Amino acid sequence: MTDLAELTRLFEAERGDDLYVRWSRGPERSLRLWLARRLYVYEHLRDLRGPGVQPWVLRGREIARGPDNEPLVVAVEPLAWVADEQGSREWGPMDRRGAR
């Protein structure tokens, strides 16, 4: 894209459906970074929801997005707990400069 008119035409041609503008060096391909973000961003839920709350891995089908843009899923199949021993030292803070 070289100008705003060209970008506008693209969005008009696609009716804006499922198109986004993102500032980065390109599509992010690091699964490790993506997982670290999920764990770090929601780590506060441990304190908010009380004892015994920890992250877990599940399989399901996304039906919508919640208020924090989190996927809302149905047909949930629990797969694994994420060990609490990992702690935030392993997955945060999310300073992207170290992920290059």
C-alpha positions in Angstrom: 0.0 0.0 0.0 1.5 3.3 -1.0 -1.3 5.7 -0.1 -4.5 6.1 1.9 -6.7 5.9 -1.3 -5.2 2.4 -2.1 -5.8 1.2 1.5 -9.3 2.6 1.4 -10.0 0.7 -1.8 -8.8 -2.5 -0.3 -11.1 -2.1 2.7 -14.0 -1.2 0.5 -13.5 -4.2 -1.8 -13.5 -6.5 1.2 -16.3 -4.5 2.9 -14.0 -4.2 5.9 -14.9 -7.7 6.9 -12.1 -9.3 8.9 -9.5 -6.8 7.9 -7.3 -5.1 10.4 -4.3 -2.8 10.5 -1.4 -3.8 12.8 1.9 -2.1 13.5 4.7 -4.7 13.5 7.5 -6.2 11.5 5.0 -8.7 10.0 2.9 -11.6 11.0 4.1 -12.9 14.4 5.0 -16.5 14.2 6.3 -17.2 17.7 4.0 -19.7 19.4 6.1 -19.3 22.6 5.4 -15.5 22.6 1.7 -16.0 21.9 1.4 -18.4 24.8 3.4 -16.2 27.1 1.1 -13.3 26.4 -2.0 -15.4 27.2 -0.5 -16.4 30.5 0.8 -13.0 31.5 -2.2 -10.9 30.5 -4.6 -13.0 32.6 -2.3 -13.8 35.5 -4.3 -11.4 37.7 -7.2 -13.9 37.7 -5.3 -16.0 40.2 -5.7 -13.3 42.8 -9.1 -12.0 41.6 -10.8 -15.4 41.7 -9.1 -16.9 44.8 -7.3 -20.1 45.8 -7.1 -23.0 43.3 -7.4 -20.8 40.2 -4.7 -21.5 37.6 -4.4 -21.6 33.8 -5.4 -24.8 31.9 -5.4 -25.9 28.3 -8.7 -26.8 26.6 -10.0 -27.7 23.2 -13.3 -26.1 22.1 -15.1 -24.2 19.4 -15.1 -20.4 19.5 -18.6 -18.9 19.3 -18.0 -15.3 20.1 -15.6 -12.9 21.9 -15.9 -11.6 25.4 -15.4 -8.0 26.7 -11.6 -8.4 26.8 -11.7 -10.0 23.3 -11.1 -13.4 24.9 -12.6 -16.3 22.9 -15.9 -17.7 24.3 -15.9 -21.4 23.6 -18.4 -24.3 23.8 -17.8 -28.1 23.6 -15.0 -27.7 26.0 -12.5 -30.6 26.4 -10.0 -30.1 29.2 -6.5 -31.2 28.1 -4.0 -30.1 30.8 -3.2 -27.8 33.7 -0.4 -25.3 33.3 1.9 -25.8 36.3 1.8 -22.9 38.7 5.5 -23.4 39.4 6.3 -21.8 36.1 5.2 -18.4 37.5 5.3 -15.1 35.8 9.1 -15.1 35.7 8.8 -17.5 32.8 6.2 -15.7 30.8 6.4 -12.0 31.7 6.8 -9.1 31.5 6.0 -9.1 27.8 8.8 -6.9 26.6 8.9 -7.7 22.9 12.5 -6.5 22.5 13.7 -9.7 23.9 11.7 -11.8 21.5 13.4 -10.8 18.3 
